[in-house]
Amino acid sequence: MQTDWIIEHLQRCLLRDGQTTLGQQLYRLLREAIRSQQLKGGTALPASRTLAQALQLGRNTVLAAYDQLLAEGYLHSKQGAGTFVSPLFAQQSAHLPPTMPHAGLSQRGQQLTAQCRLPTGLTGAFAPGLPELQQFPHHTWQRLQQVRSKQAPAHWWHYQQQGGLPELRQAVCDYLQLSRSVRCQPEQILIVQGAQQALELAARLLSDAGDCAWMEDPGYVGAQAALQAAGLQLIPVAVDEQGLNPAAAPVGSTPRLIYITPSHQYPSGVVMSLQRRLELLQLAETCNSWIIEDDYDSEFRYDTQPIASLQGLASSERVIYVGTFSKVMFPALRLGYLVIPPTLTDSFRAAYARFYREGSYAQQAALADFIEQGHFARHIRRMRELYRIRQQLLRHTLEHALGSAVPLSAGQAGMHLVARLPAHVDDQQLSSLAAREQLWLRPLSGHYLQQPEQNGLVLGYAGVEETLIRQSALRLAQLLEPML
C-alpha cells in the first residue's frame, strides 16, 4: 500500500541530528520522491495527523511541509478527500524518448570553455601577473575605504549609469595624461570591473560575429578568450623584435579589431617600435579598424621612463585604451578602465550600465583618494625598485646555474621574464613536472594560436619573496639540467 511505503520511507530517511530541521527534511524528502516518480501523480498522501503520529512529529510540522509543496505545485488538495500528488507527475517519463541525451552546453559554450585554460598555482614561484601583496599599504587602503563608506551619500547605493564615479574618472584622466601621454578628458573614461571586462565590452560593441580580429602571436590568452566569446575570427599575427608585424598577417584578412600590448608585449616583452606604431595607426585608418591597446603593466619600467601610449600618437579616434589597477595594487580590487573616443562614450556608458551594472562607488571613491593623496604613485615607485631587484636575482641565479643554455628575455619592464628553451624540451611537460614541486611555470607554447614557434617558460617574479626566488630558481635549474 502506497501510504505504508511513504511512512516507512520517511521513517528510514529522517535524520534527528539537529543539523537540519525535521520540517525541512520532510519537505525535501517528499519533493524528491515526487520528482523521481517514486510517488506518481494522483497518489494520496497520509493525513497530516496520521503522518505526524507515525513519525513522532508535531502536526504543524507536517502541515507546514504539505503547505509548501501545495504552494509549489507538487501537491493538490481535494476538500473532504485529502491531499494528492499533482497529476503533472503522472507517467511524465513516458512522454520522453528513452535515450534523451542530457542537456549540455551549446556549440559556442563548448568552444569557449575549451579556451578557458585556467592556470594552476596562482601564487608563489613563478606565477606571472601577481604583484607583491605583502608590501601593499593595506592599512592606508582600509582607512580610506572606511572613511568613504561612512560618508557615502544615499544615491551611491542606487543603480548608476555615469560610467564611474566622477572623482575617480578625473583622477585616472590626470594620471594617464601625465604618466602615459594619453589624450583624454574625464568624460572619456569608463570605469569597469577589470581589464577582462573592458576587452569583452569593446569586442561586443565594436565588432560583429564573424569579423576578423588580429591577435599577437604569441599573445595574452585572456584577450583571445574575450574576442572569441564575441564570435570573432581570431587571426594570429606574428610578433617580431618590433612588435606585432602586419606584414605577417594572412593576405586578405582585413581586421575589424587589432589587439596589441605595445608598451610591453605579453608574453615576449618586446616594446613596439615607433615605426610599427605609426604603421598600425595608418592601417587602422585605411581598413576602418579599431585598435585595442592593452596597457597592462607599463608602470614597471626599469631602464627608462614608461613608454608613451600608442593612443597618444593617434591623430584620429581609432584606439581604445585599456588599463587596470589589478597589477599595480591587488587582483581582487577588480577595477579597470577604458579610454573611449568622444563619439562613442555615450554608447559605451549605456551598454555598460545595461550589461554589467555599475557599482562599488565607495570603493571607487577610496581609490580616487588613494591616487590624489599620492599613495598610488609612492607605491608604484617602491614596487618598481623591488621588482627590479627581484628580476635581477632571478636572472643571476638562473644564469649562474645554467649559463647561456636558457636565454632570458631582456626584462626592460614588467613583472615576468621569458626563458627560451631548446626545441627538444617540451615546455608543457616541464610545467607538469615542475608543478609536483610547487613550481608554477606557464608554458610559452600555450600562448600561441597557431603552431608554436618557440618553447619556453613565462616566469613571474614580482609577487615572489627573494629567498623563495633563489630557492625556486635553483630547483628549476635542477629540473632543466638533464633535459639540456
N, C-alpha and C positions, 0 to 999 in steps of 0.2 A: 504494500500500500504506500502511495507516494507520501502521505503525511508522516508515516513512520520513518521513511527514508530521510525526510527533511530533518526530523528531530534527531535521529541518530547521527546524521552528517554534522549538524551544528554542535551536538554534544561532543563529538570527536574533535572538532576543529577549533572550538572556542578556547582561547588561552586566558588563564586567570593570573597572568604575571604582572599586571599593573602597568605595563608599558603602553598599551592601547586600551581605551575604554571598551567595555563589553558591548555597548551600543554601537560603536563604530565597527567593531568586528562583526557583529550580527548583520549590519547593513552591507558590509563588503562581501561577506560570505554568501548572502542571498543574491546580491547583484552578480557575483561571479558565477554562481550556479545557473542563473538565468541566461547570462551572456554565453556560457559554454553549452547551453541547452541541456544541462542535467535536469533543469526544470523547464519544461516546454510550455508554450503558450496555452492558456486555459487551465493550467494546473492550479488546484485550490491550495492555499496556504493554511496552516493550522490557525485556529482562532488565537487571538493575541493572549487571552487568559491561559489557554491550554499550553501554548509555546512558552509563556513565562514560567509556568509551574514546572514544565519538563526541563527547562534549562536553569531553573533556580535564579531567575532574573525578575526584576520589578516589571510590572505590566507596562508602565510608562516607557521603559527602555525598549520593549518590543514595539509599542505603538509608535515611538519616535522613528525607529528603523523602517517600519511599514510606511509611515507618512512620507519619509524622504524618498523611498522607492516609488510611491504613488506620484509624488511631485515630479520625479524624473521620467515617468512613463513606463517603468518596469512592471508595475502592478496596476490593476484597476479593481475597484470595489463595486459590488452589486448590493444594493440595500436589501437587507434581510437574507442575503445568500452567502456573503463572505468576501474574502479577498483572493484574487486570482492573478496569475502571471499574465501579462499583456499578450493578446493574440498576435502582436508583432513578432513574437518569438516562436510562433508555431511553424515547425518544419522549415525554418528560414534557409537552412543549408541546402534543402532540396532544390532550390532555385539557382544555386551557384554551380558552375562547372566543377566537376570533381578534381580537376587538376589546375584550378585557378592559381596562377603564379602570384607571389607576394608583391604587392605594390612597392615599387622601389624608386630610385632616382630617375629623373629624365635623362635623355642623352646628354643634354647640356650639363646637368648635375654631375653625371659620371665623368665628363671631360674636365669639369672644374675641380672636382675632388681629386682626380688623378694628378692635377698640377699642384695640389696642396702638400708640397713636400716640407712638412713641418719638421724642423731640426730637433734632435735630442740634445740635451745638455745646453740649456740656455744661460747658464752661469759657469764661471770657472775658466780654466785654460782649455782651449783657446777660442771661446765663444766670441764671434765677431759682433760688432754693433752694440756691445754692452758698455756703458760708461762706468766710471768709478762712482759707486754709490755711497761708500762709507764716508767719503770726504765731502759729500754734498752738505751744504749748510741747512740741515734738517730743522734745527730749532728756529732759525730765521724764517724759513718757509712756513712752518707750523704757526708761528706767531702772526705772520701776515694773513694766513688763512683764517685764523681765529678772529682777528680784528675785522676782516671783511665779512665773515659770516654773521657776526654780531651786528654789524652796521648795514646789512643787506636790506635795501628797500623792498617793500612788498611786491612791486612789479617784477623783480628779478625771478620770482618763483612762478611766474606765468609763462605761457608759450612765447617764444621770441622769434623775430624774423629780421633782426638788424644786421645779421652777418657776423655777429660777435660783439662783445662789449666795446663801446666806442673808445674807452680809455686804453684797452689792450690794442685795438687796431691802430691807434695813434702811436703807442709805444713801439709796436712792431714796425710801423712805417718809418719812424725816426731811426730805429736800429738798422733797417735794411738800407736806407738811403746813405747812412754814414759808413757802415761796415761792408756792404755788398754792392754799392753803387747801383742799386735797384731804382728805377724811375717809377715812382708811385705816389699816390695820395691815400690817406686813411680809408677813403670810400672804396678803394680797390682791394682792400684786404678782406678776405673771408676767413674767419677762424673756424677750424674744423677739428674733428677728433683724430688727429694724426695724419701723417703723410699718406698712409694707405687709403684712407677715406678720400683724401684730396685727389689721388690718382683715379679712384673709381668714379668720383663725381665728374672730373674733367673728361674722362673717356666716355661717359654716358651722354654728356651734353654736347660734345664736340664731334662725335662720330656716329655713324650708323653701323648696324651689324653687317659684317662682310667687308667693311672698309679695311685698307691696309694700314698697319702701324709698324714703323721701323723700330727695331729694338737693338740696342747694343748687344754684341755677341763676342765674349760673354757679358752677361748683364745681371741685373737685380731680379731675382725670381719673384719678389713681391709685385714689382711692376708688371712682369709677364702675366701673373695671375690676374691682376686688376684689369688689364687690357683684354685678356682673353674672356673674362667674365662679361665684358661689354659686347662680346660677339665679334671682336676684331680679328682679322687675319694677321698673325704676327710674322713679320719678315725680319729674320736675323741679318744684321749688317755688321761686318767685321770691325773690330777696334784695332787700330794700329798705334804707333807712337804719338800720333796727333789726336787720337780720339776716334769716335765713330767716323767711318770713311764712306761717304756717299758713293764713291766710285765702285765700292764693293757690293752695292745693292743690286739685286737682280734687275735686269733690263725690263722696263715696263711696269715696275712695282711702284706706282705713284702713291706716296703716303698721304693719308689724311692726318695722322699723328706721327710725330718723331719724338721718341723718348730718349733723353740724354742725361748724363751726370757729368757735365763738362768740367767742373772745378776739381773733381777728384773721382774719376771713373770707377764705378763699382763693378767688379772687384779689382781690376788691374791696377788702379791707382794713377793712371795716365791723366795728365792735365791737357784739356783740349787747346790746341794752338789757336792764336788769333785768326790765322788764315782759314782754318777749318770752321771756326765760329761764323765768320763772315760768309763763308761758302754755304753753310747751313741756313743762315738767315735769308740769303738770296734764293736758295732752293725753296724754302717755305713760301716766299713771296710768289715765286713762279708757279708752284704747284698748288697754291691755295691750301697749304698745310698748316697745322698747328705744331709748335714745338713745346713739349713739356720739359721744363728744366727742373730737375730734382737736385736741390742743393742740400743734401742730407747731412754733411759733416764739414762744411767749408770753414767753420770757425777754427779748426785744429790744423794749422799750417805752421811748419817748424823752421823753414829757412827764409821765408819772406812773409810779407803781409798777405792775408787771404786774397785769392784771385777774384777780381771783379766778376759780377754775374754776366752771363750772356744776355739776359733780359735788358741790362743797361745799355747794350750796344745797339739794340734794335731800333731802327727808325720808324718801323711800323708796329702794329699791335699783333704780333704773331707768336708771342711767347707767353706761356702760362708758367708762372714761377711757383714752385712748391718748396716749403720748408717745414721743419719740425723742431719741437723742443725735446723730443724723446732722447736724442743723442747727447744733447748738451746738459740736460737736467736729469731726468729719470724716465724710463719707458712707460711706467704706469700713469704718468701725467696725462697721456693721450690728448695732447693739444698740438695742432699744427696749423698751417695757414696756406692760403693761395693768394697770389697777386694776379688779379684778373684785369684784362683791358677794360677801359671805362665803358665801352659799348656793351659789355657782357655782364657787368656787375649786377644789375637788377635781376637778370635771368638766373645767374648762379645763386644769388641770395634766395630767391623764391624757391628754386629747386632744392636747395639745401634744407630750407625750413620745412618743405613738404616731405622729402625723402627721409631725412635723418633727425629732424627736430633739434633746434639749438638748446643749449642748457649750460649749467655749471658757471653761471655768471659770477658767483662769489669766488670760485677758483680762478676764473679769468681776471677778476679784479686783483686778486693776490699776485698773479703773475705780472700784471701791469705794474704793481708796486715793486715787485722784485726787480724788474727791469729799470724802472725810473729811479729807484734808490741806489742803483749801482751794483747790487748784489750779483746780477746776471753777468755783467762784464768782469767783475772780480773773479767769479767762479770760472769763467772761460779762461782767464789768464792763468789761474792756478792749474787748471786741468791741462792746458796746453803745455806747460812745463813738465807736469807729471807724466803725461803721455809721451813726451819726447824722451824722458829718462827711461820709461818702460820699453819703448820701442828700441832704444839703443841697447838695453840689457838683453832683450830677446835676440836682436841681431848679433851681438857679440857672442852670446852663448852658443847659438847655432853655428856661426862661422868658425868659432874655435873648435867645436866638436866635429863639424862636417867639412870644413874648408869650403872650397868652391863647388862641391858636388851638388849642392842645392842652392841655386841662386835666389836671392831675395829681391823683391821689388824695391824701388828707390825710397819709398817711405817719406816723401816730402810733406805729406799731410795725412790726416785721417786717423783711424783707430784700428787698423789692421795692416798686416803685411801679407804678400803673396809669396809662397815658397814654390818655385818651379821644380817639378820632378822629371826625371828621365822618362822617356816614352814607355819603357817596360814596367814602370812602377804604377800599379793600379791605385789611384787615389781613393776610389770608393772602398776598395778592400782594406787599404791602410786606415781609413777612417773608422771602419768597423772594428778593426783590430785595436786601434788606439782607444776606442770607447770602453773597452774592457778594463782599461787602466785609468778611466775617468779623464781622458784627454778628448776634448770635443773639437774635432777637425772638420772643417767644411771643405768638401772636395771641389776643386776649381771646375772639374768637368761637369758638375751639376748645374753650373751657371750658363752653359751653352744651350741654345735652342736647337742647333744642328750638331753634326759630328764634332766632338771636342777637338780643338787644335792643340791643346796643351793640357797635360795633367799637372796638378798642383794642389796646394793647400791654402785656404784663406785663414790666417792666424790672427785672431783678435787679441789685443794686449791691454787695451785701455782699462778694462774692469778687473784686471788680474794683479794681485799684490806682488811686489818684486821677488820675494822669496819663492812664491809659487811659480813665477815666470821662469826663474832659473831651474828649479827642480823639474818642472814640466818640460822645458826645452831639452834638458838632458835626457829625460825619458823618451821624448820624441826622437832624439838623435840615436838612442839605443835601438829603437824600433826600425829606424831607417837604415842604419849601417849595413845589416845583412842584405838589404834589397839593393843597395848601391854597388 
